[in-house]
Amino acid sequence: MPILHASYKSMKVTKKKTGRNQSVKSELKTETKKYLDLIGSKKLEEAKKQLNLLISLFDRASSKGAIHKNTASRKKSRLMKRLLKTTTST
């Protein structure tokens, strides 16, 4: 256990932020899997709606500091590319 009050508070804040970040990342993974399943089953209209949701989730996560902004941009770009590739191949 920390001896100083500031260290104790820092430990509490870190624990709280870690929990929040984990839940945000878990939600991102779940929604991404749903999106990839929609693309795999060729439900493109639903996939477009899911992509819009994912983009807002990634933006929100990066603005809150759960993930880095470049990571969010890279993942959004790759997800959009995958939808575009699927629509052009059909």
Order of alpha helices (4+ residues) and beta strands (2+ residues): alpha-alpha-alpha
